[in-house]
Amino acid sequence: MDTNQDVQQAAVGGGAMAPIHAEAVEQELKSITTIQKQVCRQRVSPVELVNACLKRIEQLNPGLNPFITVLADQALEQAGVAEAEIKAAKWRGPLHGIPVGIKDFYDTAGIKTTAGFDRFKDRVPGKDAVGVAKLKEAGAIIIGKMNMHRLGMGTTGIDSHYGPVRNPWNAEYIPGGSSAGSAAAVATGMCYATLDTDAIGSCRLPAACCGVVGFKGTYGLINPKGILEGEQDPGEMIRWFSHPGIMTRTVEDTALVLDVLAERSEHKATQYFDGLAKDEKVRIGVGNNFEAGRGVSEAFERAIETVRCLGYPMKSVAVPFGNPAGGLGNIEADRKSIAGQTFKDIDVLLLPTTTTTVPAIADAGVNPQALSPKNTVFANYYGLPAISVPCGFASNGLPLGLQMVGKPWDEATVLRLAYRYETTTNWKTKHPAV
């Protein structure tokens, strides 16, 4: 792990840093929604939040390996600026002073961006990716760059030039990929949110494996510019399938981050956080043709019973899996027609995020897709908004995810249903005992 300052010194030494108040000891496991109110009211300082996250990184990164680069010096400097701005009543919004991580796919000016690839180990871009710049403008504090499956080319998270990421619930199991470090860090309080990518499920899959929320929007909702800018074109399929993603510990937090990252235009001017509490009817389709092992199916059935209690109309439907690997000849037409086909009589489609419980590292071996993306990749092909929320645990003690998929540009409905489900359960209160 590379740092621009010794993490131990940053977290527990150095007289220039404010001490962590007793109330802040567990602040790093709270939601952004909760903590941002305390920051705004100056009851907790951004410096305290950064110190608390750095302490978690010092304690947990050696074993779990979620970070490639820890920006201790820079984060503390940004926290000091944020604290001064807030004291001067220059409040930038709910992400002001909140430590976040950036998947090492996204360019960060003056900070190496490697994609977990040995040939990029010395790659230092000169300009921030669009998403990174938006987070900074909103006052978020970039605390580091997240480890990931090499070049985003796998679902396990254990193949990286910087070593494997491990699942915080059990280090003998994969964390999922490719956004492996993001999921492990968010789950353990090393940061509050991360900016990620999702090309076949690579944000939703690790979110399910690590018990957090993973989201991607409609194709085009979040600007992807600045992902390894200037490097070799990854190919037409990746350009069509890859979506920026967000990982957080709660659906509310995802909505807050999405309000910052979403591109704004006349037909995309939704305020996602403000819309969560709207009590509007949601027509739900329950997938009937997905692949799932016994443990996954049982958890999914329990989740469906919980959703049923919300009182929304539900029906059994076929998931439009098709053959996303079969070519791109019809992708534009398919994306235009999907709302009038699968979503003609439903608003949100439910199915498990994973096909199996989380594999052990020993069982995954060298297979880069040992965790199957069969239940997630169709949403990338059709460019649909999709979210994975925690829905319980398997017999091996590892988390499982419930996936909700909506029609194009209807992120608001997907987030609203996910929020209702989340507040009906207690899964968001569960954290790995690390």
HELIX and SHEET records of a PDB file:
HELIX    1   1 VAL A    7  VAL A   12  1                                   6    
HELIX    2   2 ALA A   22  ALA A   24  5                                   3    
HELIX    3   3 GLN A   27  LEU A   29  5                                   3    
HELIX    4   4 ILE A   32  CYS A   40  1                                   9    
HELIX    5   5 PRO A   46  LEU A   64  1                                  19    
HELIX    6   6 ALA A   72  LYS A   87  1                                  16    
HELIX    7   7 ASP A  118  PHE A  120  5                                   3    
HELIX    8   8 VAL A  130  GLU A  137  1                                   8    
HELIX    9   9 ARG A  150  GLY A  152  5                                   3    
HELIX   10  10 ALA A  180  THR A  188  1                                   9    
HELIX   11  11 ARG A  204  CYS A  210  1                                   7    
HELIX   12  12 GLU A  236  PHE A  241  1                                   6    
HELIX   13  13 VAL A  251  LEU A  261  1                                  11    
HELIX   14  14 ARG A  294  ARG A  308  1                                  15    
HELIX   15  15 PRO A  324  GLY A  326  5                                   3    
HELIX   16  16 ILE A  331  GLN A  341  1                                  11    
HELIX   17  17 ILE A  361  ALA A  364  1                                   4    
HELIX   18  18 VAL A  377  TYR A  381  1                                   5    
HELIX   19  19 GLU A  411  THR A  424  1                                  14    
HELIX   20  20 TRP A  427  THR A  429  5                                   3    
SHEET    1   A12 ASP A   2  THR A   3  0                                        
SHEET    2   A12 PHE A  67  VAL A  70  1                                        
SHEET    3   A12 ILE A 141  MET A 146 -1                                        
SHEET    4   A12 PRO A  99  LYS A 103  1                                        
SHEET    5   A12 ALA A 193  ASP A 198  1                                        
SHEET    6   A12 HIS A 243  THR A 248 -1                                        
SHEET    7   A12 VAL A 213  LYS A 216 -1                                        
SHEET    8   A12 ALA A 386  PHE A 393 -1                                        
SHEET    9   A12 PRO A 399  GLY A 406 -1                                        
SHEET   10   A12 VAL A 348  PRO A 352 -1                                        
SHEET   11   A12 ILE A 284  GLY A 287  1                                        
SHEET   12   A12 MET A 314  VAL A 317  1                                        
END                                                                             
